[in-house]
Amino acid sequence: MKKAFTLIELIFVIVVIGVLSVAGINIFINIYESYFESRTHNEIQMHTQLALDKIAARLAYRIKPSVIISWGNANLYTSLESANAATVGTNNYRLEWIAYDNDSFRGMATNVNDPYIIPGYSGFIDLDNPLTSGTSLHTPGGDLSGAEAIMDSLSDGDINLTAPVTSVAVMIFPDAPGSVDQYGWFNSGDTNLTHTIRRFDNQTLRPVLGDFRGINNEVYENYTLAFSAYALEYNQTSRNINLYYNYQPWEGETFRDGNSTLFLENVSNFIFTQVGTILKIQLCMNRSDYDANISDEQYSLCKERAIF
């Protein structure tokens, strides 16, 4: 007699296979979702960390007392310490600062076979040297012609230390007292903390106009050179951060007069605060394919960085 499955047995087998199929699909979906979330988390974490590194690298060379926050399309600004939540709540706001010229300070080698690096400027004035006076400052240990070449290259030819006919570099004394307005922000009318200079020879700087005695602030032994301000502008509508550079507030220029480039995309929040001289940045970023017009689903990750 030939044996076969009964109808009940076949139905039971089909039901078991169906249950196992559903469970298997759910397991597969859960594994895929877990993988997707993990990949998205790692991707955003990496992008956020790289973005913070880029921001920190830019701000590492800031002249700390010069940092401001500006907002809107009008010329509205305040020191970062005086900013409030209402200011940050505007659609467009910017973190702006003047940076000292670190590239010129690092200098260049005298030739390809010489490992010795000559700084473009030493950062010190010999106050006891007879060459130092109200109209001339002797700064030994540097090569100002090298600094001039570097500034000319980085500013796309806008800065010339010998014949400043377009834009001018400035000497800034970090120890000099004053307010943030005295860097010339948004035509403040006060540039007492930014002293426009030109190169007389490789170790001598002179003011573009007048003399250093005609400036309200005293001359200090330690100085730095700067030729550009920078701005990071966050647009809450586009969720982008744009970088502005190569503009000179001490000449009445604003970020609109500088060059600009897209710095970061998919930014859900960009917050900065200052405690003393320490700058604290919080950056939140969405996944790269997030579109608020298509889906309400949002995957965002935030990181913070303290910049000394």
C-alpha positions in Angstrom: 0.0 0.0 0.0 1.4 3.4 -1.0 1.7 6.0 1.8 1.1 9.7 1.3 0.5 12.9 3.4 -2.9 13.6 4.5 -4.6 16.9 3.8 -4.3 17.9 7.5 -0.5 17.2 7.4 -0.1 19.3 4.3 -2.0 22.2 5.7 0.1 22.0 8.9 3.3 22.0 7.0 2.2 25.0 4.9 1.2 26.9 8.1 4.6 26.2 9.7 6.4 27.3 6.5 4.4 30.5 6.5 5.1 31.3 10.1 8.8 30.7 9.6 8.8 32.8 6.4 7.2 35.8 8.2 9.6 35.4 11.2 12.5 35.2 8.8 11.4 38.3 6.9 11.0 40.2 10.2 14.5 39.1 11.3 16.0 40.1 7.9 14.2 43.5 8.1 15.5 44.1 11.7 19.0 43.2 10.6 18.9 45.5 7.7 17.5 48.4 9.7 20.1 47.8 12.4 22.8 47.9 9.7 21.4 51.0 8.1 21.2 52.8 11.4 24.7 51.8 12.4 26.1 52.8 9.0 24.2 56.2 9.1 25.4 56.8 12.7 29.0 56.1 11.7 28.8 58.2 8.6 27.4 61.2 10.3 29.8 60.8 13.3 32.7 60.8 10.8 31.5 63.8 8.9 30.7 65.8 12.0 34.2 65.0 13.5 35.9 66.0 10.2 33.8 69.2 10.1 34.7 70.1 13.6 38.4 69.5 12.8 38.1 71.9 9.8 36.4 74.6 11.9 39.0 74.2 14.8 41.9 74.4 12.3 40.5 77.7 11.1 39.8 79.2 14.5 43.1 78.0 16.0 44.8 81.1 14.5 42.2 83.6 15.5 43.1 86.8 17.3 41.0 86.0 20.4 39.8 89.5 21.3 38.6 90.1 17.7 35.9 87.4 17.6 32.4 88.7 17.0 28.9 87.4 16.1 27.0 89.2 13.3 23.6 88.5 12.0 21.0 89.3 9.4 21.6 91.4 6.3 22.1 94.6 8.3 25.5 95.5 9.8 24.6 94.1 13.3 27.2 92.6 15.4 28.4 92.2 19.0 31.2 90.5 20.9 30.6 86.8 21.3 30.5 87.1 25.0 27.6 89.6 24.7 25.5 87.5 22.3 22.2 86.2 23.4 19.7 83.6 22.3 17.6 86.1 20.3 20.7 86.9 18.2 21.4 83.3 17.4 17.7 82.8 16.6 17.9 84.8 13.4 17.9 83.1 10.0 21.5 84.0 9.1 24.2 84.5 11.6 28.0 84.5 11.4 31.0 83.9 13.6 33.7 86.4 12.5 37.3 86.9 13.5 40.6 88.3 12.4 43.3 85.6 12.1 47.0 86.2 12.5 49.1 85.2 9.4 50.4 81.9 10.6 51.7 80.9 7.2 54.1 83.9 7.1 55.0 83.4 10.7 56.1 79.9 9.9 58.2 81.2 7.0 60.0 79.3 4.3 63.4 77.7 3.7 66.1 79.8 2.1 66.8 77.0 -0.4 65.7 73.4 -1.0 68.8 72.0 0.6 68.6 74.1 3.7 66.4 72.6 6.5 66.5 75.9 8.5 63.2 77.7 8.3 63.3 81.5 8.5 60.1 83.0 9.8 58.5 85.7 7.8 58.3 87.8 10.9 59.6 87.1 14.4 56.7 88.6 16.4 59.0 90.7 18.5 60.1 94.4 18.4 63.4 95.4 19.7 62.3 98.4 21.7 65.8 99.3 22.7 67.2 99.4 19.2 67.9 102.9 17.9 66.1 101.9 14.7 62.9 101.7 16.7 61.0 105.0 16.9 57.6 106.5 16.4 57.9 106.0 12.7 59.9 102.8 12.5 59.9 99.4 14.3 62.9 97.1 14.2 61.8 93.4 14.3 64.9 91.2 14.1 64.9 87.5 13.5 62.6 87.4 10.5 62.5 87.9 6.7 59.8 90.3 5.9 60.3 89.9 2.1 59.3 86.3 2.6 56.2 87.3 4.5 55.4 89.7 1.7 55.6 86.9 -0.9 53.4 84.6 1.2 50.8 87.3 1.8 50.7 88.3 -1.8 50.1 84.6 -2.8 47.5 83.9 -0.2 45.5 87.1 -0.9 45.6 86.6 -4.7 47.7 89.7 -5.1 45.6 92.0 -2.9 48.2 92.5 -0.2 51.6 94.1 -0.9 53.7 95.1 2.1 56.1 97.3 0.1 53.5 99.3 -1.9 50.1 98.8 -0.3 48.0 100.3 -3.1 45.0 98.0 -2.9 44.7 96.3 0.6 47.0 96.6 3.5 48.2 94.2 6.2 48.0 95.2 9.9 50.1 94.9 13.0 48.2 93.8 16.1 49.4 93.9 19.6 47.7 91.0 21.5 48.4 92.6 24.9 46.9 96.0 24.0 43.7 96.8 25.9 40.6 97.8 23.9 37.1 96.7 22.8 36.1 94.5 19.9 34.8 97.6 18.0 38.4 98.9 17.6 39.2 96.2 15.0 37.1 98.2 12.5 34.1 95.8 12.2 31.3 97.0 10.0 32.7 100.5 9.7 32.8 101.1 13.4 35.0 104.1 12.7 37.6 102.9 15.2 40.7 101.0 14.2 43.0 101.7 17.1 43.8 98.0 17.5 44.8 97.4 13.9 47.9 99.3 12.8 48.3 99.4 9.0 52.0 98.7 8.1 54.4 98.5 5.2 57.8 96.9 4.9 60.8 99.2 4.8 63.4 96.4 4.7 63.6 92.8 5.8 63.6 93.7 9.5 61.9 97.0 9.6 58.2 97.9 9.6 56.7 101.4 9.2 53.1 102.7 9.4 51.3 103.3 6.1 50.3 106.8 7.3 51.6 109.0 10.1 53.5 107.4 12.9 52.9 104.9 15.8 53.0 107.8 18.3 49.8 109.1 16.7 47.9 106.0 17.7 46.1 106.0 21.0 47.5 102.6 22.1 51.1 102.1 23.1 53.6 100.0 21.1 54.2 96.6 22.7 57.2 94.3 22.3 55.1 91.3 21.1 53.0 91.6 17.9 51.4 89.6 15.1 50.6 90.4 11.5 47.3 89.9 9.9 45.8 90.5 6.4 42.4 88.9 6.5 39.2 88.5 8.5 37.1 85.3 8.2 33.4 84.5 8.7 31.5 81.2 9.0 27.9 82.0 8.1 25.1 79.5 9.0 21.9 79.7 7.0 19.1 77.9 8.8 17.0 77.6 5.6 19.6 75.9 3.4 21.3 74.3 6.4 24.7 75.2 4.9 27.7 77.0 6.3 29.6 79.3 4.0 33.2 80.5 4.6 34.1 84.1 3.8 37.8 85.2 3.6 40.2 87.8 2.2 38.5 90.9 3.5 39.8 93.7 5.7 37.5 95.3 8.3 40.1 98.0 9.1 39.5 99.3 5.6 35.7 99.4 6.0 35.2 96.0 4.2 32.6 93.4 5.4 32.3 89.7 4.7 30.4 90.6 1.5 33.6 92.1 0.1 35.6 88.9 0.5 35.8 85.6 -1.3 33.3 82.9 -0.4 33.0 79.1 -0.6 30.6 76.4 0.6 32.2 75.1 3.8 29.6 72.5 5.1 26.3 71.0 4.2 23.4 69.3 6.1 24.0 71.3 9.3 21.0 71.1 11.6 22.6 73.4 14.3 25.6 75.5 14.8 26.1 77.1 18.2 29.2 78.8 19.6 29.9 80.3 23.0 32.9 81.8 24.7 34.2 81.5 28.2 37.2 83.7 28.8 39.5 83.0 25.8 38.1 79.5 25.2 35.7 79.1 22.3 33.1 76.3 22.5 31.6 75.0 19.3 28.6 72.7 19.0 27.9 71.3 15.6 24.9 69.1 14.6 24.6 67.4 11.2 22.0 65.4 9.4 22.5 62.4 7.2 23.5 63.5 3.6 20.2 62.3 2.0 17.9 64.1 4.5 15.4 66.3 2.9 12.8 68.0 5.1 10.5 68.6 2.1 10.2 64.8 1.4 10.3 63.3 4.9 9.9 64.3 8.5 12.3 61.6 9.5 15.5 63.2 10.7 18.7 61.5 11.8 21.0 64.0 13.4 24.2 63.8 15.5 25.8 66.5 17.6 29.4 67.0 18.7 31.2 69.7 20.7 34.7 71.0 20.6 36.6 73.4 22.9 39.1 75.6 21.0 41.8 77.2 23.1 
